[in-house]
Amino acid sequence: MVSDIKQVPESPVGKTGAEGGNPGPGNPGPAGGQQLTPAQSESPEASPEQRKSLPERPAKDARSLSWLLSRTRIWTRRGLILVLRVSRLVSLGVRQIRPGLRWLWRSLLRRWRRSLEFRTVLTTLLLAVTSFAIVGAYLSNQIANNLFQERLAQAESESRFNVKQVQDTFDGAQVTDQSSVITLVYDTLTAVEGRGSVIQRRYVFEAAPEQTKPRNRWVESRASDQLTVRVIPPDLRKAVQSGGKQQFWASTQFPVGNEDRPGIAVGNMVTFNGTAYELYLIYDLNTAQQTLDEIQNVLWAGGAALVIMIGAIAWYVTRNVVSPVSHAAVVSEKLAAGQLQERMVVKGEDEVARLGASFNHMAASLQEQITQLATLSQMQQRFVSDVSHELRTPLTTVRMAAEVLFDAREDFDPMNKRSAELLYHQVERFQSLLSDLLEISRFDAGAATLDAEPQDIFQVITHVMEGAAPVAAEYGSDVRLNARQKSIIVEMDSRRIDRILRNLLLNALEHGEGKPIHISVAANHDAVAVSVRDHGIGMTQTEAARVFDRFWRADPARARTTGGSGLGLSIAAEDTKLHNGWLQAWGRKGAGSNFRLTLPLRQGGTIVKSPLQLEPADIEFPGSANERQMLVLDPESGNTMPRPQSVGGKPTPSEGRTGENS
């Protein structure tokens, strides 16, 4: 085991003592046989020789170490500060560039989705680039392999010839002194170097190691251009050393000036004066590499030009095909906007031209039919409006006569009394139908206007419930108002909203089969919703989709017991459109129906989401149970009374009659 032994230097004190005769117990030194301490050296009694004898190097080393540590800490701190500043600059740059990159990516995606021309050209370019990359890589690989195989065959052929010449020269040499041997070897290797040929050959001449025969010590190794045996791959050396007279080659790199060049090293064994030598001829492939680089540059330049040409051709062809389609899309949008006179420009007789001609023929046919329908609709609207106006005067006279007969019905016999009552009610219904027809004609003519004012929607709902109290009493239904808020101010036309809610409530009472009617109110930050829920016969989804059509009835055989005109829900839908709101219906056979009215809180506002769900949960109202307010319309008295709702929706004992009428 080897250990490190450090020699401790002698102190100046010990050295001085040694010069005076080894100070110690038996031979005291100049200070009486005692070694001076640092305190003694600082005292005035200490002599200059004693002060010089004290160790000064440890103190200097300590000061130097502390200075180095302080400088190291300073430079470390400065380095950390520099790294932090650079990282902040990089993060700031990334944050500033990221929005631009995100905008560019979104623009490309939007362009990709919306433009068939852009998508076709970009796809063509990507396919062209991919195909060129594959073909270019294959051609480059084949050219490189062919060039290498050609140079390799030439190198092997020349190596065999030159090695044979070298061996013949060594075998026929008659030299015995050192200078003659060295001159012969140098001249022979210089002759085979071949600087004038196309492929520059360089050589490495090295004595084979571990030879059993006596070696020629005059020539150990030689190489051209200051090469060394290190440029020869180790595997090639092993193959040459164990291969005897066989020839081996390997790819390698060797330095020429300040660059490394590719080459082929061809190795053989030769003998001279009984000593075996490794002879490696290195062929420069720099010319072949330059040729390959030029070919690759030409391929890249040609490929780039070809891709640009393909992109231009694809753009031209796609534009010729897509432009008529884009023009047709623009004309279609104008036709949909009501500009029925727009037509496509037709050029030529090809497929695109036939498409344009067919499109123009279709547009002309649609324009003619739409014009006819519009004319017919205007005639119908004018007829309805004129008839309605003309009927108002005689209807007023008939109504006055019917009122006189109705007021005097007590003086008639039972048959005439019943006739007077029927006449009065049918005249009232006819007048209501006439008013609805006049209102529909205003909507069709675009003459309906909105007179919106801020008002509490609960006042309108209460007024509707009070007006429907006689009908509710007739059917025996409870009308319950459920709301979380106590007041909701909405910019609305109260007359039209009153008409909408009255129609919804009367329909619910008519089809509710005497069961409770629930009116729910809720609001969010931009809308208010009112739903009218009954538990009567209900309706299917198909019927719910057609319930707002004019004069439509789910069951034509069902009699109208409330004398409706069949236009109430249609007028309600038109009134809702004037408010920019939603009027939706839901129903299920045997489970009742639910109509939901959603209005923006401010005139001209937009509804994002309704505060109430369309499909009821029988019945889940917004807010907790103790926050809900309930207004019950008692059918027996016909009065509206505020009552608290208990937790879980169950009525309290003080509510009186709140159950269903079976």
C-alpha positions as CSV (number, residue, x, y, z in Angstrom):
1,M,0.0,0.0,0.0
2,V,1.4,3.4,-1.0
3,S,0.8,6.3,1.3
4,D,1.5,9.9,0.8
5,I,4.4,11.2,3.0
6,K,4.6,14.9,3.5
7,Q,7.8,16.5,4.6
8,V,7.2,19.1,7.3
9,P,9.5,22.2,6.8
10,E,11.8,23.1,9.6
11,S,10.9,26.3,11.5
12,P,13.5,29.2,11.6
13,V,13.7,28.8,15.3
14,G,14.8,25.1,15.1
15,K,17.2,26.0,12.3
16,T,18.9,28.6,14.4
17,G,19.1,26.3,17.3
18,A,20.6,23.6,15.1
19,E,23.3,26.0,14.0
20,G,24.2,26.7,17.6
21,G,24.4,23.1,18.6
22,N,21.0,21.5,18.8
23,P,19.2,23.4,21.5
24,G,17.4,21.2,24.0
25,P,17.6,20.2,27.6
26,G,21.2,19.4,27.4
27,N,22.2,22.1,25.0
28,P,20.4,25.4,25.6
29,G,20.0,27.9,22.7
30,P,20.7,31.6,22.6
31,A,17.6,32.4,24.7
32,G,18.6,30.1,27.5
33,G,17.2,26.9,26.0
34,Q,13.5,28.1,25.6
35,Q,11.7,28.7,22.3
36,L,10.2,32.1,21.9
37,T,6.4,32.6,21.9
38,P,4.6,35.2,19.7
39,A,4.0,37.3,22.8
40,Q,7.7,37.3,23.6
41,S,8.6,38.2,20.0
42,E,6.4,41.3,20.3
43,S,8.0,42.4,23.5
44,P,10.7,45.1,23.4
45,E,13.2,42.7,25.0
46,A,13.1,40.4,21.9
47,S,16.1,40.8,19.6
48,P,15.7,41.3,15.9
49,E,17.2,37.9,15.2
50,Q,14.5,36.3,17.4
51,R,11.7,38.3,15.6
52,K,13.0,37.1,12.2
53,S,12.9,33.5,13.5
54,L,9.1,33.5,14.1
55,P,6.9,31.9,11.4
56,E,5.4,34.6,9.1
57,R,4.1,32.5,6.2
58,P,1.0,31.1,7.9
59,A,-0.3,34.6,8.6
60,K,0.3,35.6,5.0
61,D,-1.5,32.5,3.8
62,A,-4.5,33.2,6.0
63,R,-4.8,36.7,4.7
64,S,-4.5,35.5,1.1
65,L,-7.2,32.8,1.7
66,S,-9.6,35.3,3.3
67,W,-9.1,37.7,0.4
68,L,-9.8,35.0,-2.1
69,L,-13.0,33.9,-0.3
70,S,-14.3,37.5,-0.2
71,R,-13.6,38.0,-3.9
72,T,-15.2,34.6,-4.7
73,R,-18.4,35.7,-2.8
74,I,-18.4,39.0,-4.6
75,W,-18.1,37.5,-8.0
76,T,-20.6,34.7,-7.2
77,R,-23.1,37.4,-6.1
78,R,-22.5,39.4,-9.3
79,G,-22.9,36.2,-11.4
80,L,-26.3,35.5,-9.7
81,I,-27.4,39.1,-10.3
82,L,-26.5,38.8,-13.9
83,V,-28.3,35.5,-14.3
84,L,-31.4,36.9,-12.7
85,R,-31.4,40.0,-15.0
86,V,-30.9,37.8,-18.0
87,S,-33.8,35.5,-16.9
88,R,-36.0,38.5,-16.3
89,L,-35.3,39.9,-19.8
90,V,-35.9,36.5,-21.4
91,S,-39.2,36.1,-19.5
92,L,-40.3,39.7,-20.4
93,G,-39.5,39.0,-24.1
94,V,-41.5,35.8,-24.0
95,R,-44.5,37.5,-22.4
96,Q,-44.4,40.2,-25.0
97,I,-44.0,37.8,-27.9
98,R,-46.5,35.3,-26.7
99,P,-49.7,37.4,-27.5
100,G,-48.4,38.0,-31.0
101,L,-47.7,34.3,-31.6
102,R,-51.1,33.4,-30.1
103,W,-52.8,35.9,-32.4
104,L,-50.9,34.6,-35.4
105,W,-51.8,31.0,-34.6
106,R,-55.5,31.9,-34.2
107,S,-55.4,33.8,-37.4
108,L,-54.0,30.8,-39.2
109,L,-56.6,28.5,-37.7
110,R,-59.4,30.9,-38.6
111,R,-58.0,31.2,-42.2
112,W,-57.7,27.4,-42.4
113,R,-61.3,26.9,-41.3
114,R,-62.9,29.6,-43.5
115,S,-60.8,29.5,-46.7
116,L,-60.9,26.5,-49.0
117,E,-58.3,28.2,-51.2
118,F,-55.8,28.7,-48.3
119,R,-56.4,25.2,-47.1
120,T,-55.8,23.7,-50.6
121,V,-52.7,25.7,-51.3
122,L,-51.2,25.0,-47.9
123,T,-51.9,21.3,-48.1
124,T,-50.4,21.1,-51.6
125,L,-47.2,22.9,-50.3
126,L,-46.9,20.6,-47.3
127,L,-47.3,17.5,-49.5
128,A,-44.8,18.9,-52.0
129,V,-42.2,19.7,-49.3
130,T,-42.6,16.3,-47.8
131,S,-42.3,14.5,-51.1
132,F,-39.2,16.6,-52.1
133,A,-37.6,15.9,-48.7
134,I,-38.1,12.2,-49.1
135,V,-36.9,12.1,-52.8
136,G,-34.0,14.5,-52.0
137,A,-32.8,12.5,-49.1
138,Y,-32.9,9.3,-51.2
139,L,-31.0,10.9,-54.1
140,S,-28.4,12.5,-51.8
141,N,-27.8,9.1,-50.1
142,Q,-27.5,7.3,-53.4
143,I,-25.1,9.9,-54.8
144,A,-23.0,9.9,-51.7
145,N,-22.8,6.1,-51.8
146,N,-21.8,6.0,-55.4
147,L,-19.1,8.6,-54.9
148,F,-17.8,6.8,-51.9
149,Q,-17.7,3.4,-53.6
150,E,-16.0,4.9,-56.7
151,R,-13.3,6.5,-54.5
152,L,-12.9,3.4,-52.4
153,A,-12.4,1.2,-55.5
154,Q,-9.8,3.6,-56.8
155,A,-8.1,3.8,-53.4
156,E,-7.9,0.0,-53.0
157,S,-6.4,-0.4,-56.5
158,E,-3.8,2.3,-56.1
159,S,-2.9,1.0,-52.6
160,R,-2.2,-2.5,-53.9
161,F,0.0,-1.1,-56.6
162,N,1.9,1.3,-54.3
163,V,2.4,-1.2,-51.5
164,K,3.8,-3.7,-54.0
165,Q,6.3,-1.1,-55.2
166,V,7.3,-0.2,-51.6
167,Q,7.8,-3.9,-50.8
168,D,9.9,-4.5,-54.0
169,T,12.0,-1.5,-53.2
170,F,12.6,-2.6,-49.6
171,D,13.4,-6.2,-50.7
172,G,16.0,-5.0,-53.3
173,A,17.7,-2.4,-51.1
174,Q,21.5,-2.9,-50.4
175,V,22.0,-0.5,-47.5
176,T,23.7,-1.1,-44.2
177,D,24.3,2.3,-42.5
178,Q,21.7,4.4,-40.7
179,S,21.7,7.4,-43.1
180,S,21.3,5.2,-46.1
181,V,18.3,3.4,-44.5
182,I,16.6,6.6,-43.5
183,T,17.1,8.1,-46.9
184,L,15.8,5.0,-48.7
185,V,12.7,4.9,-46.5
186,Y,12.0,8.6,-47.0
187,D,12.4,8.5,-50.7
188,T,10.3,5.4,-51.1
189,L,7.4,6.8,-49.0
190,T,7.6,10.2,-50.7
191,A,7.3,8.5,-54.1
192,V,4.1,6.8,-53.1
193,E,2.6,9.9,-51.5
194,G,1.2,11.0,-54.9
195,R,0.7,14.7,-54.4
196,G,0.1,15.2,-58.1
197,S,-2.9,12.8,-58.4
198,V,-6.5,13.6,-58.1
199,I,-6.9,11.9,-54.8
200,Q,-4.2,13.2,-52.4
201,R,-2.6,10.3,-50.6
202,R,-0.9,10.6,-47.3
203,Y,0.9,7.8,-45.4
204,V,1.6,6.6,-41.9
205,F,4.5,4.3,-41.5
206,E,4.7,2.6,-38.1
207,A,6.7,-0.4,-36.8
208,A,4.5,-3.2,-35.7
209,P,4.5,-3.7,-31.9
210,E,5.5,-6.9,-30.1
211,Q,7.7,-8.4,-32.8
212,T,9.7,-11.6,-32.0
213,K,12.4,-10.8,-34.6
214,P,15.1,-8.2,-34.0
215,R,13.7,-4.8,-35.0
216,N,15.4,-2.1,-37.1
217,R,15.9,0.7,-34.6
218,W,16.9,3.2,-37.2
219,V,13.3,3.7,-38.6
220,E,10.5,3.5,-36.0
221,S,7.7,5.6,-37.6
222,R,7.1,8.2,-40.3
223,A,4.1,10.1,-41.5
224,S,3.3,12.8,-44.1
225,D,2.1,16.3,-43.1
226,Q,2.9,15.8,-39.5
227,L,0.3,13.1,-39.1
228,T,0.4,10.6,-36.3
229,V,-0.8,7.0,-35.9
230,R,-3.7,8.4,-33.8
231,V,-5.6,9.2,-37.0
232,I,-5.8,5.5,-37.8
233,P,-8.9,3.8,-36.2
234,P,-7.9,1.2,-33.6
235,D,-10.0,-1.5,-35.3
236,L,-8.1,-1.0,-38.5
237,R,-4.8,-1.4,-36.8
238,K,-5.8,-4.6,-35.1
239,A,-7.1,-6.0,-38.4
240,V,-3.8,-5.1,-40.2
241,Q,-1.6,-6.5,-37.4
242,S,-3.5,-9.8,-37.4
243,G,-4.2,-10.0,-41.1
244,G,-0.8,-10.7,-42.5
245,K,-0.6,-9.7,-46.2
246,Q,-4.3,-8.9,-46.5
247,Q,-5.4,-5.3,-47.2
248,F,-8.0,-3.5,-45.0
249,W,-9.6,-0.1,-45.1
250,A,-11.7,2.1,-42.9
251,S,-13.2,5.6,-43.0
252,T,-11.4,8.2,-40.9
253,Q,-10.8,11.9,-40.5
254,F,-7.4,13.6,-40.5
255,P,-6.4,17.2,-39.8
256,V,-5.2,19.5,-42.6
257,G,-4.4,22.9,-41.4
258,N,-7.3,24.1,-39.2
259,E,-9.9,21.7,-40.5
260,D,-10.7,18.0,-40.3
261,R,-11.2,16.3,-43.7
262,P,-12.9,13.0,-44.4
263,G,-10.7,10.2,-45.8
264,I,-10.2,6.5,-46.4
265,A,-7.3,4.7,-44.6
266,V,-6.0,1.6,-46.4
267,G,-3.7,-0.5,-44.4
268,N,-1.1,-3.2,-45.3
269,M,1.9,-4.9,-43.7
270,V,5.5,-4.5,-45.3
271,T,8.8,-5.8,-44.1
272,F,12.2,-4.1,-44.2
273,N,15.5,-5.7,-43.0
274,G,13.5,-8.3,-41.0
275,T,11.3,-5.7,-39.3
276,A,7.5,-5.7,-39.9
277,Y,5.9,-2.3,-40.5
278,E,2.3,-1.0,-40.8
279,L,1.8,1.1,-43.9
280,Y,-1.4,3.1,-44.1
281,L,-2.2,5.2,-47.2
282,I,-4.8,7.9,-46.4
283,Y,-6.8,9.2,-49.4
284,D,-8.4,12.6,-49.1
285,L,-12.2,12.7,-49.8
286,N,-12.5,16.4,-49.5
287,T,-13.1,16.8,-53.2
288,A,-15.8,14.2,-53.2
289,Q,-17.4,15.9,-50.2
290,Q,-17.3,19.3,-52.0
291,T,-18.9,17.7,-55.0
292,L,-21.6,16.1,-52.8
293,D,-22.2,19.5,-51.0
294,E,-22.6,21.2,-54.4
295,I,-25.1,18.6,-55.5
296,Q,-27.1,18.9,-52.3
297,N,-27.1,22.7,-52.6
298,V,-28.4,22.3,-56.2
299,L,-31.1,19.9,-54.9
300,W,-32.1,22.3,-52.2
301,A,-32.3,25.3,-54.5
302,G,-34.1,23.3,-57.2
303,G,-36.5,21.9,-54.6
304,A,-37.3,25.3,-53.2
305,A,-37.9,26.7,-56.6
306,L,-40.0,23.7,-57.5
307,V,-42.1,24.1,-54.3
308,I,-42.7,27.8,-55.0
309,M,-43.8,26.9,-58.5
310,I,-46.1,24.2,-57.3
311,G,-47.6,26.6,-54.7
312,A,-48.1,29.2,-57.4
313,I,-49.7,26.7,-59.8
314,A,-51.9,25.4,-56.9
315,W,-53.0,28.9,-56.0
316,Y,-53.8,29.7,-59.6
317,V,-55.8,26.5,-60.2
318,T,-57.6,26.7,-56.9
319,R,-58.4,30.4,-57.4
320,N,-60.0,29.6,-60.8
321,V,-62.1,26.9,-59.2
322,V,-62.9,28.5,-55.8
323,S,-63.6,32.0,-57.1
324,P,-67.0,31.1,-58.7
325,V,-67.9,29.2,-55.5
326,S,-67.0,32.2,-53.4
327,H,-69.0,34.5,-55.7
328,A,-72.0,32.1,-55.4
329,A,-71.7,32.2,-51.6
330,V,-71.7,36.1,-51.7
331,V,-74.7,36.2,-54.0
332,S,-76.5,33.6,-51.8
333,E,-76.0,35.8,-48.7
334,K,-77.3,38.8,-50.6
335,L,-80.3,36.8,-51.7
336,A,-80.9,35.6,-48.2
337,A,-80.7,39.3,-47.0
338,G,-83.6,40.2,-49.4
339,Q,-81.6,41.5,-52.4
340,L,-83.5,39.2,-54.9
341,Q,-82.1,41.0,-57.9
342,E,-78.5,39.7,-57.4
343,R,-77.1,37.3,-60.0
344,M,-73.9,35.5,-60.7
345,V,-71.6,36.5,-63.6
346,V,-71.5,33.6,-66.1
347,K,-68.4,33.2,-68.4
348,G,-67.7,30.4,-70.8
349,E,-69.4,27.1,-71.2
350,D,-67.6,24.8,-68.7
351,E,-69.0,23.2,-65.6
352,V,-68.6,26.4,-63.5
353,A,-70.5,28.4,-66.1
354,R,-73.3,25.8,-66.1
355,L,-73.4,26.1,-62.3
356,G,-73.7,29.8,-62.5
357,A,-76.5,29.6,-65.1
358,S,-78.4,27.1,-63.0
359,F,-77.9,29.3,-59.9
360,N,-79.2,32.4,-61.7
361,H,-82.3,30.4,-63.0
362,M,-82.9,29.2,-59.4
363,A,-82.6,32.8,-58.1
364,A,-85.0,34.1,-60.7
365,S,-87.5,31.4,-59.9
366,L,-87.2,32.1,-56.2
367,Q,-87.6,35.8,-56.8
368,E,-90.8,35.2,-58.8
369,Q,-92.3,32.9,-56.2
370,I,-91.3,35.1,-53.3
371,T,-92.7,38.1,-55.0
372,Q,-96.0,36.3,-55.6
373,L,-96.2,35.1,-52.1
374,A,-95.4,38.6,-50.8
375,T,-98.1,40.1,-53.0
376,L,-100.6,37.5,-51.9
377,S,-99.6,38.0,-48.2
378,Q,-100.1,41.7,-48.6
379,M,-103.5,41.2,-50.2
380,Q,-104.5,38.9,-47.4
381,Q,-103.2,41.3,-44.7
382,R,-105.0,44.1,-46.4
383,F,-108.2,42.1,-46.7
384,V,-108.1,41.1,-43.0
385,S,-107.3,44.6,-42.0
386,D,-110.1,46.1,-44.2
387,V,-112.6,43.5,-43.1
388,S,-111.7,44.0,-39.4
389,H,-112.1,47.8,-39.7
390,E,-115.3,47.5,-41.7
391,L,-116.8,45.1,-39.1
392,R,-116.1,47.3,-36.2
393,T,-119.0,49.7,-36.8
394,P,-121.8,47.1,-37.3
395,L,-120.3,45.0,-34.5
396,T,-120.5,48.0,-32.2
397,T,-124.2,48.4,-33.1
398,V,-124.9,44.7,-32.6
399,R,-123.1,44.8,-29.2
400,M,-125.1,47.7,-28.0
401,A,-128.3,45.8,-29.0
402,A,-127.0,42.6,-27.3
403,E,-126.3,44.6,-24.1
404,V,-129.8,46.0,-24.1
405,L,-131.3,42.5,-24.5
406,F,-128.9,41.0,-21.9
407,D,-129.8,43.7,-19.3
408,A,-133.5,43.0,-19.9
409,R,-133.2,39.2,-19.9
410,E,-135.0,38.9,-16.6
411,D,-138.2,40.1,-18.2
412,F,-138.1,37.3,-20.9
413,D,-139.3,33.8,-20.8
414,P,-136.6,31.2,-20.2
415,M,-136.0,30.4,-23.9
416,N,-135.6,34.1,-24.9
417,K,-133.5,34.7,-21.7
418,R,-131.0,32.0,-22.7
419,S,-130.9,33.3,-26.3
420,A,-130.1,36.8,-25.0
421,E,-127.3,35.4,-22.8
422,L,-125.8,33.4,-25.7
423,L,-126.0,36.4,-28.0
424,Y,-124.2,38.6,-25.5
425,H,-121.4,36.2,-24.9
426,Q,-120.9,35.4,-28.6
427,V,-120.8,39.1,-29.5
428,E,-118.2,39.6,-26.8
429,R,-116.1,36.7,-28.2
430,F,-116.5,38.1,-31.7
431,Q,-115.3,41.5,-30.6
432,S,-112.3,39.9,-29.0
433,L,-111.5,38.0,-32.2
434,L,-111.8,41.2,-34.2
435,S,-109.4,43.0,-31.8
436,D,-106.9,40.1,-32.1
437,L,-107.2,40.2,-35.9
438,L,-106.5,44.0,-35.9
439,E,-103.5,43.4,-33.7
440,I,-102.1,40.7,-35.9
441,S,-102.6,42.9,-38.9
442,R,-100.5,45.6,-37.2
443,F,-97.7,43.0,-36.6
444,D,-97.8,41.8,-40.2
445,A,-97.6,45.4,-41.4
446,G,-94.7,46.2,-39.1
447,A,-96.7,49.0,-37.5
448,A,-96.4,47.6,-33.9
449,T,-94.3,49.8,-31.7
450,L,-92.9,49.3,-28.2
451,D,-93.7,51.9,-25.4
452,A,-91.2,50.7,-22.8
453,E,-91.0,52.3,-19.3
454,P,-89.3,51.1,-16.1
455,Q,-91.9,49.3,-14.0
456,D,-92.1,46.6,-11.3
457,I,-93.1,43.3,-13.0
458,F,-94.8,42.1,-9.8
459,Q,-97.5,44.9,-10.2
460,V,-98.3,43.5,-13.7
461,I,-98.4,39.9,-12.4
462,T,-100.7,40.9,-9.5
463,H,-103.0,42.7,-11.9
464,V,-103.2,39.7,-14.2
465,M,-104.0,37.4,-11.2
466,E,-106.7,39.7,-10.0
467,G,-108.3,39.8,-13.5
468,A,-108.2,36.0,-13.8
469,A,-109.8,35.5,-10.3
470,P,-113.3,34.8,-11.7
471,V,-112.0,32.2,-14.2
472,A,-109.9,30.6,-11.4
473,A,-112.9,30.4,-9.2
474,E,-114.9,28.9,-12.0
475,Y,-112.3,26.1,-12.5
476,G,-111.6,25.7,-8.8
477,S,-107.8,26.2,-9.2
478,D,-105.4,27.9,-6.8
479,V,-103.0,30.4,-8.5
480,R,-99.7,30.6,-6.5
481,L,-97.0,33.2,-7.1
482,N,-93.5,32.1,-6.0
483,A,-90.6,34.4,-6.1
484,R,-87.4,35.1,-4.2
485,Q,-87.3,38.9,-4.9
486,K,-90.0,41.2,-3.8
487,S,-89.5,43.8,-6.5
488,I,-87.9,43.6,-10.0
489,I,-87.8,46.7,-12.2
490,V,-87.9,46.0,-15.9
491,E,-88.0,48.3,-18.9
492,M,-91.1,47.0,-20.7
493,D,-94.4,47.8,-22.3
494,S,-96.7,46.9,-19.4
495,R,-99.7,46.7,-21.6
496,R,-98.2,44.0,-23.8
497,I,-96.6,42.1,-20.9
498,D,-100.0,42.1,-19.2
499,R,-101.6,40.7,-22.4
500,I,-98.9,37.9,-22.6
501,L,-99.3,36.9,-19.0
502,R,-103.1,37.0,-19.1
503,N,-103.0,34.7,-22.2
504,L,-100.6,32.2,-20.4
505,L,-102.6,32.2,-17.2
506,L,-106.0,31.8,-18.9
507,N,-104.6,28.9,-21.0
508,A,-103.2,27.3,-17.9
509,L,-106.6,27.6,-16.1
510,E,-108.4,26.2,-19.1
511,H,-106.2,23.1,-19.4
512,G,-105.2,22.7,-15.7
513,E,-108.2,20.5,-14.8
514,G,-108.8,22.4,-11.5
515,K,-105.3,21.7,-10.2
516,P,-103.0,24.4,-8.8
517,I,-101.3,26.9,-11.1
518,H,-97.8,28.0,-10.2
519,I,-96.4,31.4,-11.4
520,S,-92.6,31.6,-10.7
521,V,-90.5,34.7,-11.0
522,A,-86.7,35.0,-10.9
523,A,-84.0,37.4,-12.2
524,N,-80.3,37.5,-12.8
525,H,-78.0,40.3,-13.7
526,D,-79.4,40.8,-17.3
527,A,-82.8,39.1,-17.5
528,V,-86.1,38.3,-15.7
529,A,-88.1,35.2,-16.2
530,V,-91.8,34.4,-15.5
531,S,-93.1,30.8,-15.8
532,V,-96.7,29.6,-15.7
533,R,-97.0,26.0,-14.7
534,D,-100.1,23.9,-14.8
535,H,-100.6,20.2,-13.9
536,G,-103.4,19.4,-16.4
537,I,-103.6,17.4,-19.5
538,G,-100.2,18.5,-20.9
539,M,-98.9,18.2,-24.4
540,T,-96.2,16.5,-26.5
541,Q,-93.0,18.0,-27.8
542,T,-94.5,18.3,-31.3
543,E,-97.5,20.1,-29.9
544,A,-95.3,22.4,-27.9
545,A,-93.4,23.3,-31.1
546,R,-96.7,24.4,-32.8
547,V,-98.5,25.9,-29.9
548,F,-97.6,29.5,-31.0
549,D,-99.1,29.0,-34.5
550,R,-102.2,31.0,-35.4
551,F,-105.5,29.3,-34.9
552,W,-103.7,26.0,-34.0
553,R,-105.4,23.7,-31.5
554,A,-103.9,20.4,-30.1
555,D,-107.3,18.8,-30.0
556,P,-109.7,20.3,-32.6
557,A,-112.6,18.5,-30.9
558,R,-112.0,20.2,-27.6
559,A,-114.4,23.1,-27.0
560,R,-113.1,26.6,-26.1
561,T,-114.7,27.1,-22.7
562,T,-113.1,30.5,-22.1
563,G,-114.1,31.9,-25.5
564,G,-110.5,32.4,-26.9
565,S,-109.9,33.5,-30.4
566,G,-107.0,31.1,-31.2
567,L,-104.6,34.0,-31.7
568,G,-103.6,34.7,-28.0
569,L,-100.3,32.8,-28.0
570,S,-99.4,34.1,-31.5
571,I,-99.9,37.7,-30.3
572,A,-98.0,36.8,-27.1
573,A,-95.0,35.6,-29.2
574,E,-95.1,38.8,-31.3
575,D,-95.2,40.9,-28.2
576,T,-92.2,39.0,-26.8
577,K,-90.2,39.6,-30.0
578,L,-90.8,43.3,-29.7
579,H,-89.1,43.1,-26.3
580,N,-86.2,41.0,-27.7
581,G,-87.2,38.2,-25.3
582,W,-87.9,34.5,-25.3
583,L,-91.3,32.8,-25.0
584,Q,-90.9,29.0,-24.7
585,A,-93.2,26.1,-24.0
586,W,-92.7,22.7,-22.4
587,G,-95.2,19.9,-21.9
588,R,-95.7,16.3,-21.1
589,K,-98.8,14.2,-21.5
590,G,-100.5,13.8,-18.2
591,A,-97.9,16.0,-16.3
592,G,-99.0,19.4,-17.4
593,S,-97.3,22.3,-19.2
594,N,-94.9,25.1,-18.5
595,F,-94.7,28.4,-20.4
596,R,-91.6,30.5,-19.7
597,L,-91.3,34.2,-20.6
598,T,-87.8,35.7,-20.4
599,L,-87.3,39.5,-20.8
600,P,-84.1,41.6,-20.7
601,L,-84.0,43.9,-17.7
602,R,-83.1,46.9,-20.0
603,Q,-84.5,47.8,-23.4
604,G,-82.3,46.6,-26.1
605,G,-80.4,44.2,-23.8
606,T,-79.3,40.7,-24.7
607,I,-80.4,37.5,-22.9
608,V,-77.6,35.1,-22.2
609,K,-79.3,32.6,-19.9
610,S,-82.8,32.4,-18.5
611,P,-83.1,32.6,-14.7
612,L,-85.6,29.8,-14.7
613,Q,-85.3,26.3,-16.2
614,L,-87.9,25.5,-18.9
615,E,-88.5,21.9,-17.7
616,P,-89.8,22.3,-14.1
617,A,-88.7,20.1,-11.2
618,D,-92.2,20.1,-9.6
619,I,-91.3,22.7,-8.3
620,E,-87.9,23.9,-7.4
621,F,-87.8,27.7,-7.1
622,P,-84.7,29.8,-6.8
623,G,-83.5,30.7,-3.3
624,S,-83.9,28.9,0.0
625,A,-87.2,27.9,1.4
626,N,-87.4,30.6,4.1
627,E,-86.7,33.3,1.4
628,R,-89.6,32.4,-0.9
629,Q,-92.7,34.6,-1.2
630,M,-96.0,33.0,-2.1
631,L,-99.2,34.8,-3.3
632,V,-102.2,32.5,-3.3
633,L,-105.4,33.2,-5.3
634,D,-108.2,31.5,-3.3
635,P,-110.9,30.3,-5.8
636,E,-113.7,30.5,-3.2
637,S,-113.2,34.2,-2.5
638,G,-111.4,35.3,-5.6
639,N,-109.0,37.4,-3.5
640,T,-105.2,37.3,-3.5
641,M,-103.6,36.7,-0.1
642,P,-99.9,36.6,0.7
643,R,-99.0,33.5,2.6
644,P,-95.7,32.0,3.8
645,Q,-94.5,28.8,2.3
646,S,-93.2,26.2,4.6
647,V,-89.9,24.3,4.2
648,G,-90.2,21.6,1.6
649,G,-93.1,23.3,-0.2
650,K,-95.8,21.8,2.1
651,P,-98.6,24.2,3.0
652,T,-99.1,25.4,6.5
653,P,-102.4,24.8,8.3
654,S,-103.2,28.5,8.0
655,E,-103.3,28.4,4.2
656,G,-106.7,27.0,4.0
657,R,-107.6,25.3,0.7
658,T,-104.4,24.7,-1.3
659,G,-104.8,21.1,-2.5
660,E,-105.7,19.8,-5.9
661,N,-109.3,19.5,-7.0
662,S,-109.8,16.0,-8.2
